[in-house]
């Protein structure tokens, strides 16, 4: 149960003239916080008041086994039923319901208690010890006619995959990797993009988190998948699949302090080089670096003559002092250019 829900229950109980207690499944008092332990009736059922030892007990519905207790009297049943309704409203306001999708979403957001997780696994036959990786599928533009159910029917799933609705723009897949590697997962993500495009006409971007081996660790992989999307979109906006483990350098650059970064960026990107680094020239450099500084392969991808590429590289060296045919200079350019992308993204989001 979340801290906010617990706080609201405490406030509710404090407003009552008759003391009411919220108990866990062992009968220990959860609200108010005290060491008292109650002997729970053996015949408890959800929503059915049961009397024992001068107290009336009422078990609440939900993934967590929680029971209300108060001294039995003429008004006790009504008080407990009213408290049960209020607690259910508190939980619903926090997005907490008993539905499988909601419970899995809370698990992915690290909001599910250990007891709730145990019940979730038991009630739905989920295998908790399988290797899984988070696949976060985000649809920047969603048609009004596309529902989560349509997405669920379209996405190819294995038996132990878990599909988790996040919001109308995102859906999280806990992909089982028992017989797969992360490179296979990247290929799956690429195939998934084609499926969404061909069958639903949707453009998507996908973030891939690191593998986890316990279900309770799913939130770590989900967080990494979200980071992969956020970071990848800054440095590689043209891409559609971002693998967290491949973004080590980019994560490092994002951690660099802003003011020193600006000083280093200005060493390369300044008034003297402003005309040199046009969009065409930056594209030329990126293609050259991505082709491992191979002149022939880069020229072919750019659809230009090899000599034209050499001319452009000579021009860059003359104006900036960097000879991108040398690894050290090429790496320096990439680092400073990526820092520049980070600053541009930061300014655009303000």
Secondary structure by P-SEA (a helix, b strand, c coil): ccaaaaaaaaaaaaaccbbbbbbccccccccccccccccccccccccbbbbcccbbbbbbbcccbbbbbcccccaaaaaaaaaaaaaaaaaaaacccccaaaaaaaaaaccccaaaaaaaaaacccccccbbbbbbbbcccccccccaaaaaaaccccccbbbbbccccbbbbbcccccccaaaaaaaaaaaaaaaaaaccccbbbbbbcccccccaaaaaaaaaaaaaaaaaaccccccccccccaaaaaaaaacccaaaaaaaaacccccccccccaaaaaaaaaaaaacccaaaaaaaacccaaaaaaaaaaaaaacccccccaaaaaaaaaaaaaaaaaaaaaaac
